[in-house]
Amino acid sequence: MSAGLVAVMGWSLLWAQEKETTLKEPVKLDTVNQKGSYIIGHNIGGQLKREGVEIDLDALLLGIGEAMAGKKMGIPPKDAQAVMQEFGRLAQEAQAEQKKNAGGKNLADAKKFLADNAKKDGIITTKSGLQYEVIKDGEGATPKATDKVRTHYKGTLLDGTVFDSSYDRGEPAEFPVGGVIKGWVEALQLMKVGSKWKLYIPPDLGYGERGAGEDIGPNALLTFEIELLDIVQ
C-alpha cells in the first residue's frame, strides 16, 4: 500500500460528513460544509484513481460511516493487516498494468506525431531523433555541456496540457546544461544566446518509460518553447 493511498484512506475517515450516504441519493451542494465535503470527496476519488485502485464504493462508504459513528470495524484487526497487504498487492499490479498500457499508447502516438511533424516545413530532425524549429535565431555564444544557462520555457504534452512554465512563474530558470533531459542537453548545445526554438522531444530523450510526476506519463512526447537568455558563469 503506497503512502498516498494510506493518506487518502485517512482523509476519508477524517472528513466524511454523512454516515450512511450512497451515490444513488441526491446530494445538495448549497452550504459551505456541503461544498467543502464534496471537494474533499472529489479529491479523494481522484487520488484513488491515480493510485490505480479498484474501490467498492458501497463498502468504502460503509466503513467511513461506521468509523464516524464510533463503531468497531467489522473485520477483526488480526485479519485486517493481511487483507490490506493483499489489497495493496492487487493495487500495485493494476498500477503496473495501467502504466504499461499507457506507455504503449503514448509511444505509438509519439512515433506517429514525429513522423508527420518531420514532413513539415522548418522542422529539423537530428540524428538522435530530436526535432526542432527555429522561431528566432540569436547571435550570442553557444553553451557547452559544462555551462550553466538561464532560460525561459513552456512545456506541453501532445494534448496541449502545460506541465511546466517559467513564464507562468514569472522568472527565468537557471540550471546546468548537463543536468537536464537528453533532448534539452542536445538542443542547448546547438542554440545561440538570444535564440527561441520549439523542441519536439521523443520519449527516449525525455523521461522515457518512467514518466515524471502526475502529468508526464510513460513514453510521453514533450514539446517545449525555449528561449536561451544567457550563459551564466
C-alpha positions, 0 to 999 in steps of 0.5 A: 500500500503506497503512502498516498493511498494510506493518506487518502484512506485517512482523509476519508475517515477524517472528513466524511460528513454523512454516515450512511450516504450512497451515490444513488441519493441526491446530494445538495451542494448549497452550504459551505460544509456541503461544498467543502465535503464534496471537494474533499470527496472529489479529491479523494476519488481522484487520488484513488484513481491515480493510485490505480485502485479498484474501490467498492464504493458501497463498502468504502462508504460503509466503513467511513460511516461506521468509523464516524459513528464510533463503531468497531470495524467489522473485520477483526484487526488480526485479519485486517493487516493481511487483507490490506497487504493483499489489497495493496498487492492487487493495487500495485499490479493494476498500477503496473498494468495501467502504466504499461498500457499507457506507455504503449499508447503514448509511444505509438502516438509519439512515433506517429506525431514525429513522423508527420511533424518531420514532413513539415516545413522548418522542422529539423530532425537530428540524428538522435531523433530530436526535432526542432524549429527555429522561431528566432535565431540569436547571435550570442555564444553557444553553451557547452555541456559544462555551462550553466544557462538561464532560460525561459520555457513552456512545456506541453504534452501532445494534448496541449496540457502545460506541465511546466512554465517559467513564464507562468512563474514569472522568472527565468530558470537557471540550471546546468546544461548537463543536468537536464533531459537528453533532448534539452542537453542536445538542443542547448548545445546547438542554440545561440544566446538570444535564440527561441526554438520549439523542441519536439522531444521523443520519449527516449530523450525525455523521461522515457518509460518512467514518466515524471510526476502526475502529468508526464506519463510513460513514453510521453512526447514533450514539446517545449518553447525555449528561449536561451537568455544567457550563459551564466558563469 
